[in-house]
Amino acid sequence: MKNGCIVVRNIKNYMDGGALAAVADALVDGGYFLDKVFLLSGEDDREFSQTFAECKNFFENVFILAPEALLAPLKVQACTLLKAEPTDSYRIDAERRSFFFLKEEGGEGLVRGEIVPFLDAKYALRHDKAVIRAVGVPAERLENVLADARAASGKKLAYNVSQSHGDLRLEILYDSDSPKMLTDEVMRTVASGLNDFIYAVDDTPLNARIYEILKLRGMRLSVAESFTGGGVAKRLIEVPGVSSVLFESVVAYDNGSKMKRLGVSQYTLMRHGAVSDETAYEMAAGLIASGDCSVSLATTGIAGPASDNTAKPVGLCYIAVGMKESVFVYKYLFKGSREEITERAINQALFLLYKQIK
């Protein structure tokens, strides 16, 4: 099937694409995709008529997305072109095609609640998906894994990849006509190829996954952050109930705080600097030494936009994960803006914590 979308708007206003993205995402979640999008001015009736006529010839399903004030006149135009009776419904069925009229505000809700079930019934299909979540997958590795998966599945399965600062979410989309053996084989291929980077084979976010494991193992976590500025703790406390496993979070930005609150030695700071393997180690070890936690996480680095008057580059960071037996320190050099570096480090720190406690 082919699906088209006509977006009608006031072209004199700024456009953030949020309404269209929400509708497109709702369709993807249901197993359907927009093949083409047309962007039109709300002040040109003729342009809409021409585009609508083109769409009814080439697409089985057409979505019209517009401000609420424009929907009624657009629907009148559409009924005239289709030689159909005027209707108050959001949907017009004509010439074995379906036309959906959606308001900018809340259009995705209609897609999820009514349009996707309608399309499932129309095509006698049931759509489903499998989700794999991972952190830090190299671009080449992901490309190769997806190539292997597509080679195995042909056109029977679809793949939807989204990433946010290194946190990868991969959807494997299939319908009721897809053989289960095929979907299982593709899942094995993807899971095997991304094995070292996976933290969930369902749609559980990283912070929730960490909470589940900490609670299951009866562990308490303490966090010490320098350049991530509390971002790790913020991500963790988004999870309801995390207070049962999170003992404390210390934002030790100044060297004095690192010494006073975490026990980092002045010698270490003078000889190696705040951004160093040794400082990250002592930050995590200081939390463990307090006796209040069974696992600790510490971050120190340079987020930019400028360096810290040393020869160390922007993006350099050290992440330490500590337990009573040992402390492990990892070195990274992230690229991007200050925000991108910080967010990337937060995700990597949480992933390293996950790998240590799983």
N, C-alpha and C positions, 0 to 999 in steps of 0.2 A: 504494500500500500504506500501511497505518497501523501504526505501531509504538508500543507502550506499555511502560512500565517501572515495576515495583513495587520500591521500596526498603524493606527491612525492617531495622530497627535498634533498638538500645536507646536510647529517647528521653531517658534520663537522662544520657547522655553528650554531650559537645560534638560538634558536627558541622561539619567543614570542607568537606564536599562533594567531597573529592578523588577518592574512588572512583567516584562517579557521574560527575563531570566527565571522568575518564579513560575510562570506558566510552563516554560520549556522544561524546567526541572521536574515539575509535577507530572508532565507527560513522560519524561524519561523514567521516573520512578514507577510509572505504570507500564513501561515497556514500549512506549511509542515515542517517535522522534519527529522533529520538524525538519523537513527537507529543504525548505526555502522560506525566507522571511522578507516581506516587502514593507518598507517604511514610507508612509505617505503623510502629506499635509492634510489636516482637518479642514482646510479652507478650499480644497479643490475637489468638488463633487465628481467632475469628469474623470479625474485620475483614479478615484476609487472605483468608478463604474468599469473603466478599462481593465484595471488590475483584477477586480472581482470576476469579470468575464474570462480573463486568462486563467485564473485559478480554478474556475469551475470546469474548465476543459482539461486541466492537467493533474488535479489533485482529488483524491477520494474524500479527504476531510480538510476543511478550511476553517481556520480560527481567525476571528476578527477581534482584535484587542483595541479598545478605545476608551477615552473618558466617558463616564456615564451619560453626560449631556449629549454626546454624539451618537450613542448607540441606536436610539430610536430612529433618527433619520437615515442612518446607515442601513438599518434593517429594512426600512421602506424601499430604499434603492435596491437592495438585494432581492426583495420579493418581486419587485417590478421586473428585474432582469431574469429571474427564475420563473416568472409568470405563476407565482405562488400566492396563495391567500395570505394577507397580513396576519401575524401571530404575535402573541405576547410572550411566547416561549423563547428561551435563550438559543433554541436549536431549530433549524429549518432543514428538512429532508426533501431533496428534489433531485431528479435525474440520477438516482442511485448514489447520491453524494450527500454528505452531511456538512452543515455550516453552523459554526458555534460562535455566538456573540458574547464576548467577555468584557466585563468592566476592568479597568486598570487596577482598582483596589479590590482585592479579594478574588480575582479571577482564578488563581491557583486552587482555591478551595472548591470551586465549582468543578474544576478539572479532576481533582482527586475524588470528590464525593459523588459526582454524577457522570462526567464525561468518560473517564477511564472505564467504569463498569459498563457504560453503554457500548463503548468500542469493543470490550471483551465479549459482550453478547453478540455484537454485530459480526465479529469475525470468529466467533465460537472458539476463543482462546482464553487461556488463563496464564497470566504472566507472573513470573517470580524472579528472584535474584539471589545470588550468593555474594557475600561481601568479605573482602580480605583487607586488613589494615596493617600498615607497616610504617617504619620511620627510617629515613636516610637511604632509601634505595637509589643507587647510582643510575643515572639516566640510561646508560648503555645496557645495564642489567635489565631494567624495566622494559626497554625496547625489545630485547632479545626474548624475554619471557612472554611478552604479548605476541611476538611473532610466532613463537612455538604454539601458543594457545590458539591463535587464529588459524594456523596451519592445520591443527587438529580438529577445529570446530567448523571451519569454512564459514558460511553465512548463517549457520543455524543459531549461533550465539552472538551476542553483542557485548562490548566492553566499554565501561564508562570510568574514566580515571580522573580523580581530582586530587590536588595536593595543596597543602597549606604549610609553608615553611618546613618542608621535609616530611610532614605527616601525610602519608599516602592513603587514599581510600579508593579501592578498586572494586567495582561492581561487575559481576558476570551475569548478564541478563539473558533469560531464556523463557520460552513459552511451553505450553502443554504439549506441543508437537515435538519438542526436543527429547531425544532418548536420554534416560537417566544415566546410562553407561557413559554417554558422551559428556554430560555435565560433570559427572564424577571424575572422569579422566582429565578434563580441563582443570578442575579444581586441584587435582594432584599435581599437574604440570606447573600451575602457578605457585602453589604452596611450596613445592620443591625448589623452584627457581628463586623464590624470594625468602627462603627459609630463615636466613640469618637476620632478616629485618622485620619479620612478622611479629606482631603482638596480639592479634586477634583474628580468628577466622569467622567472625560474625561482625555486627556493626557496633561493638562496644568501643567507645572512645578510650584513649590512652589513660586519661586521669581516672576514669571509672574502673578500668582494668587493674590499675595499681591498687586502688582502694579494695577491690575484691580480694586480691592476693594478700595484701597486708592483713585484712580482717581474717581471711582463711587461716593464715599462719600465726595469728596472734602477735603480730609485730607492731612496734611503735616507731614512727618516723620523725626525725628532726631535720630541718632544712636550714642551710646557711647560704645566703646569696650576696654576691657583690654586684657585678655588672648587670645581672638579670633583675635586680631591684625589686624582688618580691613576686616576680612573674610566675615562678614555679609554684609558690605557695598559693597564689591566686587561682592558678589552674586547678590545683588540688581541692581547694575549698569550694569550688563550683559543684563538687559532688556531695549530695546530701548524705549526712552521717559520717563524713570524713573525720569529724572531731574524735571519733572513737579510735582512730589510728594515727592521727597527726598530733604530736606533742607540742612542737613549737616551730616557728619560722623566725630567723634572725636575718635582717638586712644589714650586713656589716660592710657598709660602703667605705668608711674611713679606716685607715690602717690602725688607728687607736681602738676602734671597735673590734677589729679582728684580734687584736692582742687582748683586750679586756674581756670580751664576751666569749671568744672562742679559744683563747690560749695560744694563738699564733705567736711565735717568738719574734722579738725585735731583730734578732740576728738574721732570721729567715727573710724578713721583709727587707732588711738593708742589703743582704747579699744577693738575694734572688728576685726581689720585687714582689709586689702584690699579685701580679699576674705571672704565676709560675706553678710548676708541678708541686714544689715543696709547700707553697702557701695553700693550694687547694687541698693537699694531703692533710695539713695541720688543721684546716677548717673542719674537715669531715671528722678527723680524729678527735678534735676538741669536743664535738657534739657527742660522740660515742663515750668519751671519757667522763662526761657528766653523769652517766649512769641512767639517764632519763629516756633513752631510746635504744632500740636494737638495730636500727639501720639509719644511716645519715646520708645526706646529699648536699654537696657544696659546689658553688660555681664562682669562678673569678675570670675576668677577661677584659677585653677592650672593644667596646661596641662602636666607638667613633662618636662624631665624625672625624676626630683627630686622635692621634696616639697620645700616650701619657708621658710625653717628654722622654721616652726611651726609644731604643731602636726596634722595639717590638711592634709588629704591624697591627693595624685595625682588623678586627675579626678573630684575633688570637684568643682562645679561651681554654681553660682547664676545668674539667668536671670530675669531681671525686665522689665515689660511692663507698661508704664505710660500713663495716659490720664489726662485731667484737673481735673476730679472728683476723681481719685484714682490711686495708683501705686500697681501693683501686683508683688510679688517676688516668684520665684520658685527655689527650690534646687534640684540638681542632683549630682549623683556620677557615672561618666562614666568610662568605662574600656577600656584599649588598649594602643597603643603607643601615643606619643605626637600628631602626625598628626590625628590619629583616634579620640582622645578625642576632639581636636579642631573642626574637621569637624562635629562630632556628635553634638557638642554644637551649631554650626552655624545652622544646620538644625532644632534643637529643638527651638532655639531662633526665627527663622523665623516662625515656626509653632505656637508658642505661640503668636507671633504678629498677625498671621492670625486669630487665635481663638478670639483674643480681638477685632479685627476690623470687622469681618465678619457680 
